[in-house]
Each structure stands twice: as structure tokens, then as C-alpha cells.
Amino acid sequence: MFYRYGETEINHLKRRDKKLAAAIERLGMITRPLSPDLFAALIRNIVDQQISVKAALTVNARLVALLGGVTPINIAATPIEAIQACGMTMRKAGYIKGAADAALNGSLDLPAIALLPDNEVITQLSSLNGIGIWTAEMLLISSLSRPDVLSWGDLAIRRGMMNLYHHKTLPRERFERYRRRYAPYGTTASLYLWALSHEDE
């Protein structure tokens, strides 16, 4: 299962931005896997915070092997020391336990959150310890397939934008101008900016 976009999104972005249009032509269609299990995706995003992609893959694989399935019940039944031993800080293990507890006691109602507008999803998720705006925005893309997410907190997106437009710096107001230009298809723009972040253009 992948994030779905097509001619409507691409044509809008091409019309609005010539440099992005050229990048879209060169890169073609981009596939980004989706994670429909919102709770498992939330835990994976907590693990991913502030570590390399390679390290995150290793730690997440260990966590899945430990738990069998990444569910609130399985996490609640697992000692925090065992979760921490998968390769993370005790603080991060505490965030994972806290998310599971919140899901079990009903203070985190993920099915209800999935029906909310983007800004309310971000508000509710970021009220949890260890969940910031970036983590919530990644869930909006990877689990909820929201169409207009462009994350200021994502360093790769900012780097891709700087590569695309040959900027040495990227003040917040300039970023917001691009966000408005891409709307309402910021998520599709994000796919291309992630790809461009690996290039030195």
C-alpha cells in the first residue's frame, strides 16, 4: 500500500512552480509506503526520532521481534527495561509505554483522531509525552494519507527545498511561501523534496 497521487496533484504543482515541474519530470512517480495501523506507526515514529535511518530499522525490527505485534496490550505487558534493551534510551522507552497506556485507558482514541482535521490531529497527538509536531505530521502522511502536509520540522524536506531553489538558507517565511504555493497538495510536493534532499543541485 502506497501513498496515492496522480495527474491532478502533479499538474497543479507543475503549473504553480517551474523548478518543481522540472524535478517531477526528471524523477517520475515516487512510491511511499503507507502504514495503515496508526498505533504501530506512532510507535515506529517515536523510535525513529533523532536517530539514523539505519539505526531506526534495526531498533524497530528488535522491538517487533520482542513484542510479536506492536499493540498497546503487548507493550503494556512488556517490562520497560526489555523495550529499552532493543536499543533506545530509557526516556524513549517510557514514551512508548506512555502511548500504550494512553491507548488502553482511552485518553488516546486513535480511531476518533483519524477523523479529525490535520491541525486537531497534531494537537491531540502532540499532547502525549514524546510526540512532537513532526511525529504527528509524519503520521498524517504515512498513516492517514492527508494530502497537504509539508513539515517545517523535517530537515530533509528543508534540504530538498534548498537544493531545488539553490538557497543557502531557508528562513521560515520563505518556507511558508512555498507551502502556500504547493497547497492543497503539499504531501505530493514533500515526496519530491525528500527525493531532492539526496541531491546536490
C-alpha positions as CSV (number, residue, x, y, z in Angstrom):
1,M,0.0,0.0,0.0
2,F,1.4,3.3,-1.1
3,Y,0.5,7.0,-0.9
4,R,-1.7,7.7,-3.9
5,Y,-1.4,10.7,-6.1
6,G,-1.8,11.3,-9.8
7,E,-2.4,13.8,-12.6
8,T,-4.5,16.2,-10.5
9,E,-1.7,16.8,-7.9
10,I,1.2,16.7,-10.4
11,N,-0.5,19.1,-12.9
12,H,-1.3,21.6,-10.0
13,L,2.3,21.6,-8.8
14,K,3.7,21.9,-12.3
15,R,1.5,24.9,-13.0
16,R,2.5,26.6,-9.8
17,D,6.3,26.0,-9.8
18,K,8.5,25.6,-12.9
19,K,11.5,24.3,-10.9
20,L,9.4,21.7,-9.2
21,A,7.8,20.8,-12.5
22,A,11.3,20.0,-14.0
23,A,12.1,17.9,-10.9
24,I,8.8,16.0,-11.3
25,E,9.6,15.3,-15.0
26,R,13.0,14.1,-14.1
27,L,12.1,11.9,-11.1
28,G,8.9,10.5,-12.3
29,M,6.3,8.9,-10.0
30,I,7.5,8.3,-6.4
31,T,6.3,5.5,-4.2
32,R,6.0,6.0,-0.5
33,P,4.7,3.1,1.6
34,L,1.7,3.6,3.9
35,S,1.3,2.3,7.4
36,P,-2.4,1.9,8.0
37,D,-2.0,0.7,11.6
38,L,-1.9,4.1,13.3
39,F,-0.7,2.8,16.7
40,A,2.1,0.7,15.2
41,A,3.1,3.7,13.1
42,L,3.1,6.0,16.1
43,I,5.4,3.7,18.0
44,R,7.7,3.4,15.0
45,N,7.9,7.2,14.7
46,I,8.8,7.5,18.3
47,V,11.6,5.0,17.8
48,D,12.8,6.9,14.7
49,Q,13.2,10.3,16.5
50,Q,16.8,11.7,16.4
51,I,18.5,8.5,15.1
52,S,19.7,7.5,11.7
53,V,17.5,5.6,9.2
54,K,19.8,2.5,9.6
55,A,19.6,2.6,13.4
56,A,15.9,3.1,13.3
57,L,15.4,0.0,11.1
58,T,17.4,-2.1,13.5
59,V,15.7,-0.9,16.7
60,N,12.2,-1.3,15.2
61,A,13.0,-4.8,14.0
62,R,14.1,-5.7,17.5
63,L,11.0,-4.2,19.0
64,V,8.7,-6.1,16.7
65,A,10.6,-9.4,17.4
66,L,10.3,-8.7,21.2
67,L,6.6,-7.8,21.1
68,G,5.4,-10.2,18.4
69,G,2.9,-7.5,17.4
70,V,3.1,-3.7,18.2
71,T,-0.1,-3.3,20.1
72,P,-1.0,-1.4,23.3
73,I,-1.6,-4.7,25.2
74,N,1.7,-6.2,24.2
75,I,3.6,-3.1,25.1
76,A,1.8,-2.7,28.5
77,A,2.7,-6.4,29.3
78,T,6.4,-5.9,28.5
79,P,8.9,-4.5,31.1
80,I,10.3,-1.1,30.2
81,E,13.8,-2.5,30.6
82,A,13.2,-5.0,27.8
83,I,11.9,-2.3,25.5
84,Q,14.9,-0.1,26.3
85,A,17.2,-3.0,25.6
86,C,16.1,-3.0,21.9
87,G,18.5,-0.1,21.5
88,M,16.9,3.1,22.8
89,T,17.1,5.4,25.7
90,M,15.0,4.7,28.8
91,R,13.2,8.0,28.2
92,K,12.1,6.9,24.7
93,A,11.0,3.5,26.1
94,G,9.0,5.5,28.6
95,Y,7.3,7.4,25.8
96,I,6.4,4.1,24.1
97,K,4.9,2.7,27.4
98,G,3.0,6.0,27.9
99,A,1.5,5.8,24.4
100,A,0.3,2.3,25.1
101,D,-1.2,3.3,28.4
102,A,-3.0,6.2,26.8
103,A,-4.4,4.0,24.1
104,L,-5.6,1.5,26.7
105,N,-7.2,4.0,29.1
106,G,-8.9,5.8,26.3
107,S,-7.1,9.2,26.6
108,L,-5.6,8.4,23.2
109,D,-8.5,7.5,20.9
110,L,-6.8,6.7,17.6
111,P,-10.0,5.8,15.6
112,A,-11.5,9.1,16.6
113,I,-8.3,11.1,15.9
114,A,-8.3,9.6,12.4
115,L,-11.5,11.5,11.6
116,L,-10.2,14.9,12.8
117,P,-8.8,17.8,10.6
118,D,-5.0,17.9,10.3
119,N,-4.4,20.7,12.9
120,E,-6.5,18.8,15.5
121,V,-4.7,15.5,14.9
122,I,-1.4,17.4,15.5
123,T,-2.8,19.0,18.7
124,Q,-4.1,15.7,20.1
125,L,-1.1,13.6,19.3
126,S,1.5,16.2,20.4
127,S,-0.2,16.4,23.8
128,L,1.4,13.0,24.5
129,N,4.9,12.9,26.1
130,G,7.5,12.2,23.4
131,I,5.2,13.2,20.4
132,G,6.0,16.4,18.7
133,I,4.6,18.2,15.7
134,W,7.0,16.4,13.3
135,T,5.9,13.0,14.5
136,A,2.3,13.9,14.2
137,E,2.9,15.3,10.7
138,M,4.6,12.1,9.6
139,L,1.6,10.1,10.8
140,L,-0.7,12.4,8.8
141,I,1.2,11.4,5.7
142,S,2.2,7.8,6.3
143,S,-1.0,6.5,8.1
144,L,-3.8,8.9,7.3
145,S,-2.8,9.8,3.7
146,R,-3.6,13.5,4.2
147,P,-2.9,15.5,1.0
148,D,-1.5,18.8,2.3
149,V,1.4,18.1,4.7
150,L,4.7,20.0,4.3
151,S,6.7,19.7,7.5
152,W,8.9,22.6,8.6
153,G,10.4,20.3,11.2
154,D,11.6,17.8,8.7
155,L,15.3,18.6,7.9
156,A,15.2,16.5,4.7
157,I,12.3,18.5,3.3
158,R,14.1,21.7,4.0
159,R,17.3,20.4,2.5
160,G,15.4,19.3,-0.6
161,M,13.8,22.7,-0.9
162,M,17.2,24.4,-0.6
163,N,18.6,22.1,-3.3
164,L,15.7,22.7,-5.6
165,Y,15.8,26.5,-5.4
166,H,19.6,26.8,-4.8
167,H,19.1,28.6,-1.4
168,K,21.9,28.8,1.1
169,T,19.5,29.5,3.9
170,L,15.8,28.9,4.3
171,P,14.0,31.3,6.6
172,R,10.6,30.2,7.9
173,E,8.7,32.9,5.9
174,R,10.3,31.7,2.6
175,F,9.3,28.1,3.5
176,E,5.8,29.3,4.2
177,R,5.6,30.9,0.8
178,Y,6.4,27.6,-0.8
179,R,3.9,25.8,1.4
180,R,1.2,28.2,0.1
181,R,2.3,27.7,-3.5
182,Y,2.1,23.9,-3.2
183,A,-1.3,23.8,-1.4
184,P,-3.5,21.9,-1.4
185,Y,-1.1,19.1,-2.4
186,G,1.8,19.7,0.0
187,T,2.2,16.0,0.6
188,T,3.0,15.2,-3.1
189,A,5.5,18.1,-3.0
190,S,7.0,16.5,0.1
191,L,7.7,13.3,-1.8
192,Y,9.7,15.1,-4.4
193,L,11.5,17.3,-1.8
194,W,12.6,14.1,0.1
195,A,14.0,12.7,-3.1
196,L,15.7,16.0,-3.9
197,S,17.3,16.2,-0.4
198,H,19.7,13.5,-1.5
199,E,20.9,15.5,-4.5
200,D,23.5,18.4,-4.5
201,E,21.9,20.6,-7.1
